[in-house]
Amino acid sequence: MASPISIYNSTLTDTNSSNTSRESLKMEPLADVALLPGEERVIDKDIIYMCPFSGALKGKVFITNYRLYFKSSDADVAVTLDVPLGAICRVEKMGGASSRGENAYGLDITCKDMRNLRFALKQEGHSRRDIFDILFKYAFPVSHGLNLFAYMSQEKYEENGWSVYKPMEEYRRQGLPNDKWRMTFINDEHKYELCDTYPRILIVPFKANEEDLKRVATFRSRCRIPVLSWIHRENQAVIARCSQPLVGMSGKRNKDDERYLDLVREANSTAKLTIYDARPNVNAVANKATGGGYEGDEYQSTELVFLDIHNIHVMRESLKKLKDIVYPNVEESHWLSSLESTHWLEHIKLVLSGAIQVADKISSGNSVIVHCSDGWDRTAQLTSLAMLMLDSHYRTLRGFQVLIEKEWISFGHKFTSRIGHGDKNHADQERSPIFVQFIDCVWQMSRQFPTAFEFNERLLVTILDHLYSCRFGTFLYNCESVREQQEVRSKTVSLWSLVNSTSESFLNPFYTPESGRVLYPVASMRHLELWVHYYIRWNPRIRQQQQSPVEQRYKELLALRDEYLKKLQELQLSDSTPSSRLSNSSLPNAPSPATSAPSQQYTHLQTPF
């Protein structure tokens, strides 16, 4: 595998690479930057940006309650930075008043989006105190008792993104409820009493009553009982999700939990219910020491499969290693060994491979249960990716939004804990790029099936950017019950409002709808790639192409086709008026109605390359 620099830089020469970098970093002049509604400027300061690509650059930085913006004053090197404060992980002071050496006194800023920033100031009169205090305060508002920017924003959009996901509608689309599965409102009626990290509406076996659910909840970690996520319309096999059973070191049993899993199995007459435990076997055994564990032989008519996906701590360290090799410099001579040492693609492979096993088992008509430890990290990765493979609806622009809302947001992936929204505690061991990993897996699938997804790469990058930005309420807080307490839907804007109001820019022009097709990506290292346009996009030597030249040309040709079709319709309309028919009949070479081409044959025009 060639290094990303050599791949994307093969057409550039040394003489024009600097020009390319300048073009890729240009933005609007400082005075013309449009602040978002609700965004307010807090401080301006002359500063030196220690650019890893262009060297020390004098300029001005300004900080608002939403972003840090820098523009260089050097006319020859026009560099700008536009960083949402939510993307900042850590702010540290660099050097002291007695530090020697040019530009040794200033600020070091670590970002969550794979880049680091370093600014230098003059060593006089505590020149950095004001900017450090303000940046620290507004980058970590939760730690200072302030609101996240999503609550300050006053943006308005044509579309209301909060209406994208309606649980009842989504379950009805799947054909639920039916004679084997029912909706329960036990979590709604009793204010999340059954499970405070689950959504209000749950789908459970028809034969399980409310008392059964309560007894099962006592034996599942965080009370996250097995509930249906998706059902196959033809063979009625289901994907159910939950957390680990509380077996413990003594090997405790719970007859209600065992019987409940048998009800899940019976719902589509599966001979054996397959339980996919996302963890490595050794981790699942170790969890017994803390009261957890896994389903043993006492669970009759079940098959237990461990998928060997590592925990949140391993994933966090893997991404840190990846960041070290891609920013600010890519070492081309050792690229393959450096990438391998991060194990990032190896983790991507294991997640995809696990989802493929789930999807394949469902396709063969067998129901499955998926869980990890608490059922909100690896579990969400596996269920959502398997559903993406099985159900083409989730591969549409709006369907993908529903998938994220359902499997990640409503089922309690701990976004606040994993991302650290507005929290200064950068060393928090709860942080982990689990959702980033999921989006990476989706990108890998879109690379292998370029016509299967209605949305493009830009959507995936936009989702990850606003995972951190705190501009929208979509990814705030850990679960549905807390979002209701914080009035997220009434007081913030949804990311899907932005996406669906500007949907054209997120569409894949190569998309070909295929309703019954199941996607099985190849989960081998030979077929997986590093997502260069996300992880290395801040390096100016990587040419910033939001669209491939082929995609851009295809869009241009489609627009040209639409223009010609419009003109054709106008001509046919004018041909159908009595006056035009009269004038045409008087022409010696006018075609007869019998030889005129019918309008419908033009609706299938194919635009050649």
N, C-alpha and C positions, 0 to 999 in steps of 0.2 A: 504494500500500500504506500503510494507516494505521499510525501508530506503535503498538507493543505496549501502551504505557501507555494510549492513548486507546481501544484495542480492549477491554482488560480492565477499564478504569476507567469505562466509559461509564455504568454503573448506580450508581456511587458518587457521593456528594456530598462537598464539602470537609469538612462537619461530621462525617462518620462515617469518613473515610479513616484518621484516626489510630487510631480504635478497631479498624478492620480490621487495621491493621499490628500492633497489639498482640496481637490474637487470633492472627494468623498466626505470630507469633514466640514465643507461650507454649509452655513445656514444663513438665516436672515440676519441683518445687522441688529445689534443689541437694541437699538431704539425701536425697531420694528417687531420685536418679539411680542406675539399676542398672548397676553395672560389669559388663563382660563377664567370663566365666571366664578368669582369667589376667591381667586388667587390674588394675593397682595404682596408687594415687594417689601422686604424687611430691612435689608442692608446692601450697600454697594461698597466695593473696596478695590483699590489698585493692588494687583497681586502678580506673582510670577508662577506660571504653570510649568511644572517640570515634566514636559511631554516626553514620553519614552521613545517617540518616533522623530520628533523635530527639535528636541533639546529645550532649553529654558526659553519661555515665551512670556513677555510682559503683556499684561492685559487687565481687564476688569472683570471681577466676579460679582454677581448679585444673587442674593438668596431671597426666595419668597417663602410663603408658608407651604409651597408644594415642591419647589425645585431649586437646584443649584445650577446657575448658568454662567459660563465663562466665554469671553470673546477676546482673542488676541488683538493687540493694537498694531502689530507688525503687518504692514500691507502685503509683504512678500509671502508670509506664512499665515494664511487665514485659517485659524483653528478655533473651533467652538466646541463647547461641551453643554449638554442639556441633560441633567441627571435628576430624575424624581427623587426627592429626599427619602421616600420609602425604600428605595433601592440601596440606601447606605446601611452598611452593617456595623461599621466601626469608625470612629473619629479619634485620632490620636495626635498629640503634640510631637513635633519633630524638632530635636535639638533644644537648646536653652539659650538664655541671654548671653552666655559666655562661649557658645559654640563657635568654632572657627571653621573657615572654609566658606566659599561663596554658596549662597542659597542653602545653607545648612539649617536654617531656622524657619519653621512653618508648620504645616499640617499634613498628616497622612490620612487618606480616606479609603477605606476598604468597602467595595460594593458587592452586592449579592449577585450582580449580573455579569460576573467574570472579569471586571476591570478594577484597577486601583488608581487613585488620583493623588498626586503630591503637589502641594502649593508652597511656595516660599515667600517670606515677607522680610522687610527690613528689621534688623535687630535693634530696635529702639523703642522705648516707651511702651513696652507690652503691646506691640502692634497687632498681635494675633488674638489678644484676649477677647475682644468684642466679637470677632467673627467665629471664634471657637465656641463661645458661649451660646451664640444665636444658632449656629449650625447644630450643636449638640441638643439644643432645646427643640428645634423644629424637625430634626431628623428622627428624634425619639420622643414624640409627643406623649405617648402613653406613660413613659417613665417620668414625665413632668406634669402629669395631671391635665394634659391638653387633649382636645379632640383630634382624631385622625382627619386628614384632609377630606376624605370622602364625605364627612359631615359638614364641611365648610363649602364644598363645591356647589355651585348653582347652575350647573350645565343643564340644558334642555335638549331633548331629542324627539324626533318624530315618533320613534318606536319606544314602547315601554318594555325594557328587557326583563322586568320582573314577571311578566306574563308568559314568558317562554315555556316555563315548566309548570304544568298543572298535573299533579300526581294521578288524580282520577282519570284524566284524559289519557295519560300515558299508559296506565294499566289497562284501560279499555281498548287502546290500540293493540295491545298484546293479546286481547281476548279474555280479560279478567274482569270480574270474578267469574268462575265457572263451578261445575259440580264438585271439583276436587280442591279448589282454592277459594278462600274468602278474604274480604277486607276486614280488618279489625281496627276499631277506633279507640282501643284501650289506652293508647298513648296520648290520644287527643282529649278524651273525656276526663282523664285524670292528670292533666298537665305534665306529661312526660314521666309519669310515676313508674311505668314499667321499665323504661330505659331513657335516661335523660340525654343520651347522645344519638338516639334514633329519631327518625321523622314521625310526624303525627299519624300518618296512614301506613299500615303494614299489611302485607299479604302473607297469610299463614294457611296451613292445611285445614280443610273444611271441618275435619273431625276434631280438631284441637279447640277446646273451649278456653275462655278467659282465665280460668283457674289453672288450667294446664300451662298456659303461657307464663303465669306468675311463678309457678314451681320450676319451670325450665330456666327462667331468668336467674334464679338463685344459684344455678350451677354453671352459668356461663360468665366469663370475665366481663365486667362492666355491664352485666345484664343484657348483653347483646346476643339475643336468641337467634336461631336460624330462621330467616325470613326469605321469601322469594324476591329475587331481583329481576329475573327474566324467564319467560316460558317460550318454548318452541311451538309455534302454531300447529304444525303437523303432528309431530310425535309426542308432544306434551311434556317432554323432558324439561327440567327447570335448573336454573342456576340459583342456588340459595347461598346466603352469606351469613356469617356469624363470627363470634370470637371463640377462643379456646375453652374447653371444659375445665372446671376447677377440680381436677383429679388430685393434685398434690402428691406428696411423697408417700402417703399411706394408701394411695390408689382408691380414693373414694368413688362410689358409684351413685348414680341418680336414676332410678327406674323411669321417672317422668321424662328425663332427657333422652334416655334410650328409646322409649316408646315414641317420643316425638319424632326422632330421626326415622323411625320405622314408618310413621305417617307420611313423611316426606317421600320415602322410597315407594310406598304404596300408591301415591297420587298418580304416578304414570306406570304402575305395574312393573317397575324395574326389579330385576332379580337381585341386583346388588346396588347399593348406594355408594358412589365413590366420594370419599372425603379427600379433598386436596388441601393439605397443610402446607402453606407457603414456606415454612421454615426449614432449615436443615434439621435432620433428625436429632443431632446432638444438642441443638438449641432447644428443641421441643422437650427433650428429656430434662435439660437444665431448668426449664421453666417450672418443672414439678417442684423444685426447691422453693419457689416463690408462690406456690399454691396453684399453679396452672397445670398444663400438660396437654395430653392428646387422647383421642378416642382409642381405647384398647380393644382386646378380644371380646369384652363383654358387650360391645355394640355389634350384635349379630346382623348378618346380611349387609355388612359394610366392607369397603375396601379402602385402606388408608394409604395415600401416596404423599411422600414428602418431596417438595419441589426445590429445596436447597437455595432459596433466595435469602440473602443475608439481611440483617436488621438495619435500622435507621442509622446507627453509628458507623457501620461499614460503608454505607452509601454516602454519608457526609464526608468521610475521609477520602473516599474515591473521587468525589467531585473537587475536593481541595487539591488533590494531586493533579487532576486534569487542568485546573486553573493555573497551577504552577508551570505547566508545559505549554500553555497557549497564550499567556499574557504576562509581560508585554511581548516577549519574543518567542518564536518557534524555532527550536534547534533542529534544522532539517537533517543534519547528518545522523542524528540518533532518533529520528521521529518515531519509527516503528517500535523500537524497544521502549521509548519513553511512554508512548500511548499504551502499550501493553502493561507497563508497570502500574498504571492507574487503575486497571481492571474495570474501567467504566463500561466499555463495550461488552465485557464478559457479564456484567450485571444486567445490561440491557438484553443480552442473549437469554439469560436465565428467566427473566420476567416474561419475555415473548414466548419462550419455549413452554413455560407453565400455562400461559393463556391459550396456546395452541392445543395443549392437552385437554384443557377444559372444554374448548370449542369442539374438539374432535369427539369427546365423550358425549356431549349433548347431541351432536349430529347423528351419532349412532343410536340415539334414543334412550340414553341413560342419564338420569338426574344426578346432579353433583352438589356437594356442599363445599364452599371455599372459606377458609379462615387462616389467620396467622396467629398472633398473640391476642390483640384486642380487636382486630377486624376493621381497622380504619386506615391502614397503610398498604401493605402488600396485598391485602384482600381487595381493596378498591382497584389497585393496578390490574389484578387478574380478572376480576369480574367485568370491568369496563372494557378491557382489551378483548376479552372473549366475546362480549356482546358486539363490539365493533366488527369482529370477524364474522359473526353469525347474522347480524341484522343490518341490512343496507340503509335502513332509516337513520341510524346513528352516523352514517357516513355522509349525510347531507349537512348543510351549514347549520340549520336549526336543530336537526337531530343530534348533532354533536354537542350542541349547547345543552340539550335535554340530558344527554348522557353524563356530562360533567355535573350538572345540577343534581341529578338523581344519585349517581354512584359516589360522588365525591362530596358535594356540598350538603345534601340532605341526609346522607348516611354518616356524616360526622367525621370526615377527614379533618385532622386538627391543623387547619391552616395557620392559625395564630401561633401555635406552638412550633410548627415546622418552619415557618417563615420568620417569625419574630416581629410582626407588624408593630412599628413604633416603639419597640423595646430596645433599650441600650445594652442588654445583657447578651453580647455577641457570643459568649462562650457557653450559652445554654445548651446542654446536651440533648434537649428535645428537638433542636433544629435539624432538619434533614431534607434533601431535595427529592422527596418521594414523588411529588406531583410533576416536577421537572422531568423526572425519569419516565413517567407515564407519557408526557407530551413527546419526549424523544422517541419512545416506542411507536407512537402514532406517526411521527415523521418517518421512521424507518419503514413502516407499512406503506405510507404514501409514496415512498421512493420505489418500492417493489411493485406497487399497483397504481401507476400514475393517472389512470382514468377512473379509478373507483371512488375517489373522494370529491365531493362537490366543493370543498374548501381548499385553499392553497396554503403554502408555507407561511405567508404573511399573517394568516390568522393565528397559527401556532406561536409565532414570535410575539404577536400582540398579546395573546393570552398570558405568556410568561412575563412580558414586560409589566403588565398590569396585575399579575400575581404579587409583584413587589411594590408597585407605585402608590397604593392606598388612595388612588383617585376614584375608584369605584368600590361599592360595598360588596361585590360578588364574592370575593375571597376572604372577607373579614370574619374573624371569630372561628370557634372550633366546632360548633354544632348548631342545629336549627333552634333549639330552645334558647340559647344565648342570643342568637340573632333576633329572635322575637323580643327578648328583654331589651336589647339595644335599638330596637325599631329600625333595623337596617333597611327594610323595604320602603318605609315611609320617609326616611330621612336621608337616604343616599341614592345614587344612581347606579343602575346595573351596567356592567361591562357590555352586556348584550344589547343595550340601548345604542351604544356607539356602533357595535358591529352590524346590527340590523338596519341602522339608519344609513350606513355607508357600505352596504353588502357587496356592491360591485367590486370593490378593491380586494375582497376576500374570496372571490370565486375562482375556481380552477377551470380554465377554458377547455381542458381536455376531458372533463367529466362526462362519463357515459353511464347513465343509470342502469343497474342490473339488479332487480329486486330480489331474486332468489339466490344470488351468488354468495357462497361462503369463501372468505379469504383465508388462505393459509400461508402466511409469510414464511420465508426460509430463515430460521433462527440459527444460522451458523456464522462464525466469525468472518468467513469469506464473503458473506452477503451483507454484513453490517458496516456502516460507515460512521465516521465522526460527523456530527452535524456542524459543519464549518460555518455556515451562515448564521448560526446562533452563537456557538462557543467562541469563535474567533472573529466575529464581526467588527470588533473594535480595532483590529489591526488594519491600518490603511493599505497595507500591501495586499490584503484580500479585497478584491474589487467588490464593492457593494452593489450587487445586482439583485434587487428584490425580485426580478423576474429573469428567467433565462431568455436569451435572444429569440429562441424558437417560440416561447410562450408569448413574448411581446409581439412578434410578427404575426402569430396566430390571432391574437386579439385585434390587431390592425386589420387583418383580412376579414375577420368576422364583422367588424364595424363597416368595412367596405361593402360586404355582402348585404348587410342590413340596409345600407344606404341605397343600393341598387334595387333591392326588393321594394323599398318605399317608393322609389321613382316609378318602378314598374306598376305598382298598385295605383299610383296617381294617374298614369297613362291609361290603364285599363278603366279607371273610373271616368276619365274624360271621354274615353271611347264609348262608354255606355250611355252617354247623354244623347237625346234625339238630334241635337244640332250637329254633333260630331258624326253621328251615323249618317246624316244627310250629306255632310261634306265629304265623308269618306266614300260614299256610294258614287259620287260624281268623279272620283279619281280613277283614271284608266287602269292602274295597277293595284288597286285596293284589294287586299285578300278577302275572300268570302268568309263568312262566319264558320263554315265547315273546316277551313284550313287554318283558322286562328288557333294559337296554342291556348289551352285552358289555363286559367290562373293557378289551379292547384298544382300543376306540374312544377311550378317554380318554388314551391315551399320546401322542396327537398334538394335545393341547390347545394352542391358540395364545393367548398372553396379549395382549390388546389394550392399546394405550396409552390 
